[in-house]
């Protein structure tokens, strides 16, 4: 992605949730992909690992808001 952005990425948000079989089925039905966490290529980046998965699949706005608040408070 850095190839296409005007600056280097300085923060990576990583969803560290392990999908249940039910969630894997939902992801497959919706044709959503899952990326493997590539720690080696992120060695020079700040990484925030957090479980922000919703119970029914997808991302939880409530959990994400907690993470974003934490990030914003670190900046200011």
VENHU-V137025 format. One line per field, one symbol per residue. ss: DSSP state (2 for helix, 1 for strand, 0 for the rest). burial: I if it has 9 or more other C-alpha atoms within 8 Angstrom, else O. A space follows every 50 residues. Layout:
ss = ???
burial = ???
This chain:
ss = 00000000001111100000222222222200000000222200011111 00100000102222222222222220
burial = OOOOOOOOOOOIOIIOOOOOOOIIOIIIOOOOOOOOOOOOOIOOIOIOOI OIIOOOIOOIOOIIOOIOOOOOOOOO
